[in-house]
């Protein structure tokens, strides 16, 4: 079994930063080294996390004498991740489709986030995609923190998407519907898996909520309540089980697990509705927040289901110095194991996201290539005579090979007629294939056309589309022009220029409305008409549009006191790119 290079994985959690050195012996993972430092900050202040992580990374780099490249993991609370389904298209067109779907599924503009995707499955009709995104500003600040530490970032992944890799690696033979709960400090991941794939959901409930329950119950501030929680679960405080303090702690745990169980049950309903899954047969739990028998017992009681402690280190070898802490590390290293599995490609699919900005990836790629480029330059400069000799020798060999090949070609001369016949048949088949490909292109063209329209509408702001109608030449009816009479269009009224006879053109009619924000006494029809004209020009920028008819607008809504402006734009479609 070959051993691959060791990898440094830094897990920047909500409550701690850990550094682990992992290796792969064939398909046997090994944790060579692992150390962890707690984060000290106000857990209720989300903006304080990054400063605490900065201090934690510097401390752990100093303590572990770490350097070089590293894979980084950030909390699921910092990342929006979900699975979506998109139309199946050729790989060459997939990027555009994914960008369109990402914009539809993310609550931010794409230029405000760093996002990545992974193809999970493709049946030829639909493609299931894992989508992840993080605010650009946060990622930039995080990369700056890493740079100051002296480490080089290779990738940034979300802890929320790594549970699948761990479960698939440690429990490869699971066929029943199972649930893996990763109970973190600020958020938790609920991963559902069956033989068809997986579904996951990140909920904003974690150990910090339990701390808050304890704080409210005991009348302590958050920091003091957190200390009490850890001492109590670590059994560092020898308390009488009948004491009021113990009863209050148990009440806090019960309140927390009951709230957590509600979200789990909601997620089970979503899983069965969206993925067609069956009732969950087994429930596993992992994560630092699960390192308490009381929490696990109360959660099992609230869910009315047995909960099994998940062994994230099953099949993972620990260095002798770490083996004594296996039970503790089992709760801390689940995400690290998942990242190592992804890095060494030990399972298919899984949480293979990289939220490292593209510019930094390209810069790192260039840096890695610099030694190779430099060596090539030296060889060319120092040994040009080797090139000359090589070409001379190649010329001699070419002459000899030419004569030999001429002799070999004689038997094939008799097959020219057969080849000509086969070529003709191939041309006929090629024409048939082209027709089929044309049908496929038509399907994908619609997707790209919708993407173009969406971009124009998004840039225009305060505009939406109510209806799209396709008008083919043979179906064109004169009365169609009166379809919008109820909206109060004035016949022949337009705001465009260069009207032309396009009665035989293939058209797409875009019907929509524009929101008018100006007060009624400040409405200027010329200004509003110009906005429609700008939208029209934007539509014409699409590769599928050759021209457009003069738009129609209705002023009836405005005169009736409604602050919307209906419009109709007829787009002339390029006949070379049919929809």
Beta strands, then each sheet from edge to edge (+ up, - down):
strand 1: 3-12
strand 2: 16-25
strand 3: 28-38
strand 4: 68-74
strand 5: 80-87
strand 6: 113-122
strand 7: 126-135
strand 8: 151-158
strand 9: 178-183
strand 10: 188-194
strand 11: 197-203
strand 12: 282-286
strand 13: 307-309
strand 14: 316-318
strand 15: 463-471
strand 16: 507-515
strand 17: 545-548
strand 18: 552-553
strand 19: 564-573
sheet 1: 8+ 4+ 1+ 2- 3+ 14+
sheet 2: 5+ 7- 6+
sheet 3: 11+ 10- 9+ 12+ 13+
sheet 4: 15+ 16- 19+ 17-
sheet 5: 15+ 16- 19+ 18-
end
